[in-house]
Amino acid sequence: MTLQVLLSAMHLKDESYLDTLHVTSDAVVINQCDRTARKEVRRDVNGHAQQVLYIESTQRGLSRSRNMAIRNARADICILCDNDVEYVDGYEEMILSAFEENSEADLIVFYIRRKEKPVPNYPAKRWMNYLSVMKIFSPEIAFRRKSIEGISFQESFGAGSGKYLMGEENIFLYDCLRAKKKILYMPLMIAELREEESTWFQGYNRRFFISRGAGYAAMSKVFSYALIWQFAIRKRSLYQSETGFWKALKYMFEGRREYLGK
């Protein structure tokens, strides 16, 4: 069984950026920049041979970049990666062992420690559903490549998409659940997140809430009403200094209508 890390990044110098993330396994790197190129590089990393497919593209958008990485991947198991993730020693063995020991799992969600999430979402292994996948962060998602054939990220969502700022991973996981894929959560820490300024978050403004409402509509047309209301109520303390409760609701429903074409 083989593993590839799928890194989506912007304006990299070359594939050596993987070293800053402590990537020792094989990888596919999509570098969004002002050039177009493709090369395969064989590197020696701590005495191990690493195969890297390095693609430079002028296309923009995180979801588009992720889809490109998935299309070009060849390993049995893939894991998504951002440019601020630092893997722990032995992450490759941890991920592959988890899939070997849980043959029924199509996707496995691991734990990446970060400031706002100092402990795993759940203390023990468990199957995930439509509610629990809403807590997941993209680079925590690993999958059997063949299990997700026909499923892709919606390219109008995600950083750099030009339309909706966030929600691409939740929509992707909802699409997997609708396709009857089994998603397992394992509280194994495979990486830590560097504290860097967000490239997309510009505050709880109108565009943020429109994106959130559109994302909920993409996840579920029927349940988007409840999802919008729960966010407005549950996260009120986070946004109320910038946007009032009723205005936040208004913008989210505006995003819902926009996405659904109503």
C-alpha positions, -999 to 999 in steps of 0.1 A, spaced: 0 0 0 14 34 -10 8 70 2 10 104 -15 7 138 2 -14 161 -21 -1 197 -15 -19 227 -29 1 259 -26 9 292 -43 41 308 -57 66 281 -45 102 283 -57 103 245 -63 94 211 -47 119 216 -19 92 234 1 80 199 11 110 198 35 96 227 55 64 206 60 85 175 70 70 155 41 90 123 37 65 102 17 58 105 -20 38 137 -30 20 156 -57 26 193 -55 3 218 -73 20 252 -74 -4 279 -85 19 305 -100 25 324 -133 42 295 -150 31 262 -166 53 232 -161 54 195 -150 82 174 -138 88 142 -118 116 144 -92 132 116 -73 147 129 -41 166 114 -11 149 123 21 165 110 53 179 80 34 145 72 18 137 76 -19 108 101 -24 90 105 -57 75 140 -63 52 150 -91 56 188 -93 30 207 -114 30 245 -120 -3 259 -131 -17 294 -139 -51 283 -128 -64 296 -95 -86 282 -67 -79 258 -38 -106 233 -49 -94 234 -85 -59 228 -73 -70 198 -51 -89 183 -80 -58 186 -102 -37 168 -75 -63 140 -71 -64 135 -109 -27 132 -110 -23 110 -80 -13 73 -84 -10 60 -48 -34 38 -30 -39 63 -2 -39 101 -5 -40 128 21 -47 165 15 -21 190 26 -19 228 30 13 249 30 12 254 68 11 218 80 41 202 96 39 164 98 51 144 128 78 117 125 62 84 113 31 100 99 32 77 68 33 45 88 4 58 110 -18 66 80 -11 34 61 -15 12 92 -49 29 99 -62 20 65 -47 -16 67 -64 -21 100 -98 -6 89 -103 -21 55 -140 -10 54 -131 27 56 -131 46 24 -119 78 41 -101 83 74 -100 116 92 -70 121 114 -61 149 139 -40 179 132 -32 200 163 -37 237 161 -44 267 183 -82 265 181 -82 227 184 -57 216 211 -73 182 214 -90 159 189 -127 164 182 -135 129 196 -114 109 221 -119 75 204 -123 60 169 -158 65 155 -178 65 122 -187 99 110 -221 113 99 -235 144 84 -232 163 116 -198 152 127 -180 159 94 -188 196 98 -160 198 123 -133 186 99 -103 205 85 -92 197 50 -56 184 57 -71 159 82 -87 140 53 -71 109 39 -88 85 14 -85 55 -7 -80 70 -42 -102 45 -60 -130 50 -34 -136 86 -44 -135 82 -81 -163 104 -95 -163 127 -65 -145 160 -66 -143 194 -49 -168 220 -60 -145 246 -76 -167 276 -68 -158 271 -31 -125 276 -13 -97 301 -11 -90 318 -45 -122 305 -61 -134 340 -67 -169 332 -55 -173 315 -21 -146 316 5 -149 284 24 -168 252 29 -152 230 2 -141 202 26 -176 199 42 -193 198 8 -168 171 -3 -175 150 27 -212 154 23 -209 142 -13 -189 112 -1 -216 103 25 -243 107 -2 -223 83 -23 -224 58 6 -187 61 14 -177 52 49 -157 79 68 -138 69 100 -125 93 126 -93 84 143 -78 107 170 -42 101 159 -21 133 156 -3 132 123 7 169 121 6 203 137 -5 236 121 19 265 119 4 298 132 2 319 100 -22 346 89 -52 333 70 -50 339 32 -88 342 29 -104 353 62 -110 390 61 -135 392 90 -171 383 96 -184 405 67 -211 402 41 -190 380 18 -181 356 47 -218 350 55 -229 347 19 -202 321 14 -213 303 45 -249 302 34 -240 290 -1 -219 263 15 -248 250 36 -270 250 5 -244 230 -14 -242 205 15 -280 201 17 -308 221 2 -333 208 27 -313 211 59 -295 243 49 -322 263 68 -313 245 101 -276 248 94 -278 285 88 -298 291 120 -275 269 141 -245 288 129 -260 322 136 -269 311 171 -239 290 181 -212 314 167 -229 346 177 -202 356 202 -175 354 174 -192 377 149 -215 400 168 -189 428 172 -187 430 134 -221 419 121 -254 418 139 -274 386 144 -302 395 120 -278 408 93 -257 376 95 -289 356 90 -299 378 61 -266 374 43 -265 336 48 -300 333 33 -289 355 5 -260 331 -1 -283 302 0 -306 318 -26 -277 328 -48 -262 292 -49 -296 276 -56 -304 302 -83 -334 315 -66 
